Amino acid sequence: MSSHTNSNEGENGKEKNLDDVQPKHITLKVKGQGDNEVSFKMKRTAPFDVLMKRYCEEMSLDMKSLAFLYDGRLVKPFNTPEKLGMEENDLIDAMLHMSGGC
């Protein structure tokens, strides 16, 4: 009779803490100014330009007319959820750019 044990060893042979292992994908919510909220599932390591383009296509908006904010800070297209330390169901605000002056 053979015994089977679950191994928590990583590729390098060291044990991994299962609490530290995050899924490869994350679901994020994008909220527009009209209180519409759209959820997107993406890889934690994917750049935000993918999410931004998908949101603009779905809302029929020009990407150049929007600013995406997370915790009040501008989200750059090359940033990733992993770099910003985002968690499941975090909210990104999509705000219309205000241009012009007096």
C-alpha positions in Angstrom: 0.0 0.0 0.0 1.5 3.3 -1.0 1.0 6.5 0.9 0.4 9.7 -1.0 1.2 13.1 0.7 0.5 16.5 -0.6 3.8 18.4 -1.1 4.0 22.2 -0.6 7.4 22.3 -2.2 8.1 24.8 -4.9 10.3 24.2 -8.0 13.4 25.0 -6.0 12.6 22.4 -3.3 11.8 25.0 -0.6 8.4 25.0 1.1 5.9 27.6 0.0 3.4 29.1 2.4 0.0 28.4 0.9 -1.3 31.6 2.3 1.2 33.6 0.1 0.2 31.9 -3.1 -2.1 34.1 -5.1 -4.2 33.1 -8.1 -2.8 34.1 -11.5 -6.0 36.1 -12.3 -7.7 38.9 -10.5 -11.2 40.4 -10.9 -11.3 44.2 -10.8 -14.2 46.6 -11.1 -14.1 49.8 -13.1 -16.7 52.4 -12.1 -17.6 55.2 -14.5 -19.0 58.6 -13.7 -22.6 57.4 -14.4 -22.3 54.9 -11.5 -22.0 52.1 -14.0 -19.7 49.3 -12.8 -18.0 46.8 -15.0 -16.0 43.8 -13.8 -13.0 42.5 -15.6 -10.9 39.4 -15.0 -7.3 39.7 -16.0 -3.9 38.3 -15.1 -2.1 39.9 -12.2 0.9 40.5 -14.3 -0.9 41.9 -17.4 -0.5 45.7 -18.1 -3.6 47.8 -17.4 -3.8 49.0 -21.1 -5.6 45.7 -21.8 -8.3 46.5 -19.2 -8.5 50.2 -20.3 -9.0 49.3 -24.0 -11.7 46.7 -23.1 -13.5 49.1 -20.8 -13.5 51.9 -23.5 -14.7 49.4 -26.2 -17.5 48.2 -23.9 -18.6 51.8 -23.0 -18.0 53.2 -26.6 -15.5 55.8 -25.2 -12.2 57.1 -26.5 -9.4 56.0 -24.2 -7.7 59.4 -24.6 -10.8 61.0 -22.9 -10.5 59.0 -19.7 -8.2 58.9 -16.7 -8.2 55.7 -14.6 -7.6 56.1 -10.9 -6.9 53.6 -8.1 -7.0 55.0 -4.6 -7.0 58.5 -6.0 -3.8 57.9 -8.0 -3.5 57.8 -11.8 -3.1 54.3 -13.2 -0.5 54.1 -15.9 -1.2 51.7 -18.9 2.1 49.9 -18.3 1.4 49.2 -14.5 0.0 45.8 -13.4 -2.3 44.8 -10.6 0.6 43.0 -9.0 2.8 46.1 -9.1 0.0 48.1 -7.4 -0.6 45.5 -4.8 -4.3 45.1 -5.8 -6.7 42.6 -4.3 -9.7 40.8 -5.6 -12.6 43.1 -6.5 -10.6 46.3 -6.0 -12.2 49.4 -7.7 -10.7 51.6 -10.4 -12.5 54.9 -11.2 -12.8 55.9 -14.8 -13.0 59.7 -14.9 -13.5 61.9 -17.9 -10.5 64.2 -18.5 -11.3 67.9 -17.9 -9.3 70.0 -20.3 -9.4 73.7 -21.1 -9.3 76.7 -18.9 -10.6 80.2 -18.3 
